[in-house]
Amino acid sequence: MKVAMTEYLRIDLKSEKWECRVCDHEIGAATQSYKEGLLVHDRDPREIHPPIIDPDKYRFTFSPDPEWVRILEYCCPSCGTQVETEYAVPGHPPLYDMEVDLPALKAQWAARGEAAEPYAGPAVARDEGHGH
């Protein structure tokens, strides 16, 4: 059984692996952080939040200082879908934001039996020949 955990992540309960919901790429062990299996782009926060006032004239420009904050973008290494973004302190490890109790999750989904929704494939918009 494959269980959606976020918009772009799911867990295959049989293999106990994180997977990309867009391309089905196996990201890594569900007993560890999914971020370990993703590509990371360490963005300068000024790219996202440009200075409001002239940085040549003013020290504080209402833009985040890259010495104090960084923006980490996590992407699937197979399809490039951006799975997660976080603001972090430079030099600190990424947030471990989702720890799953696999035995409890397996028991929960096993108890649902027939009520459980079957896996319908990746969460990708499909062109059904309707001119889209």
C-alpha positions in Angstrom: 0.0 0.0 0.0 1.2 3.5 -0.9 0.1 6.3 1.5 0.3 10.0 0.5 2.1 12.0 3.2 2.3 15.4 1.5 1.4 16.8 -1.8 4.5 15.4 -3.4 5.6 12.6 -1.0 4.2 9.2 -0.2 5.4 6.1 1.6 5.3 2.6 0.1 4.4 0.6 3.3 5.6 -2.6 1.7 9.1 -1.4 0.9 9.2 1.2 3.6 10.5 3.8 1.2 9.7 7.5 0.5 8.6 8.0 -3.1 7.9 11.1 -5.3 4.2 11.3 -6.1 4.9 12.9 -9.4 7.3 10.5 -11.0 7.3 7.4 -8.6 11.1 7.9 -8.0 12.2 6.0 -4.8 13.7 8.7 -2.6 15.0 6.7 0.4 14.2 4.8 3.5 11.1 6.0 5.3 12.9 5.4 8.6 15.1 8.4 7.8 14.4 12.0 6.6 13.1 12.2 3.1 15.4 15.2 2.6 18.4 12.9 2.5 17.3 11.5 -0.9 16.5 14.9 -2.5 18.6 17.5 -4.3 19.2 20.7 -2.4 19.5 24.2 -3.8 20.8 26.6 -1.2 19.3 29.9 -2.3 20.5 33.4 -1.4 17.4 34.9 0.3 17.9 38.1 -1.6 16.8 36.3 -4.7 13.4 35.7 -3.2 13.1 38.8 -1.1 15.0 41.6 -2.9 16.0 44.7 -1.1 13.3 47.3 -0.8 15.8 50.2 -0.4 19.2 50.8 -2.0 21.8 48.4 -0.5 24.6 50.7 -1.6 23.2 53.5 0.6 21.7 51.5 3.5 22.9 48.6 5.7 19.4 47.3 6.4 17.3 47.0 3.3 14.3 44.9 4.5 15.9 41.9 2.7 17.1 38.9 4.7 20.8 38.9 5.4 22.4 35.7 3.9 24.8 35.5 6.8 21.7 35.0 9.1 19.3 33.0 6.9 19.3 30.7 3.9 16.5 29.2 1.9 16.8 25.5 1.1 14.8 24.1 -1.8 14.5 20.3 -1.9 13.8 18.7 -5.3 13.2 15.2 -6.6 16.4 14.1 -8.4 14.4 12.3 -11.1 11.8 14.8 -12.2 12.9 18.1 -10.5 9.7 18.7 -8.7 10.2 21.0 -5.7 9.1 18.9 -2.8 9.9 21.2 0.2 11.3 24.6 1.1 12.7 25.7 4.4 14.3 28.8 5.9 17.3 27.8 7.9 20.2 29.3 9.9 23.5 28.9 8.0 25.6 26.1 9.4 22.7 24.3 11.1 21.4 21.0 9.7 18.2 20.8 7.8 15.0 20.4 9.9 13.9 16.8 10.6 10.3 17.7 10.1 8.5 14.3 9.6 9.2 11.2 11.6 6.8 8.4 10.8 5.8 5.5 13.1 5.8 2.9 10.4 4.3 0.0 12.4 1.4 2.3 13.5 0.9 3.5 10.0 0.9 0.0 8.6 -1.6 -1.1 11.3 -3.9 1.9 10.6 -4.0 1.1 6.9 -4.4 -2.6 7.4 -7.4 -1.9 9.6 -9.1 0.1 6.9 -9.2 -3.0 4.7 -11.7 -2.5 1.9 -12.3 1.1 2.9 -8.7 2.0 1.9 -8.4 3.8 -1.4 -6.3 1.9 -4.0 -3.1 3.5 -5.3 -4.0 5.3 -8.5 -0.6 6.1 -9.8 1.4 9.3 -9.7 -0.3 12.6 -8.9 0.3 14.0 -12.3 -2.2 15.7 -14.6 -2.8 13.4 -17.5 -3.8 14.5 -21.0 -6.8 12.4 -21.7 -7.0 13.6 -25.3 -9.2 16.5 -24.5 -7.0 19.1 -26.1 -5.3 20.1 -22.8 
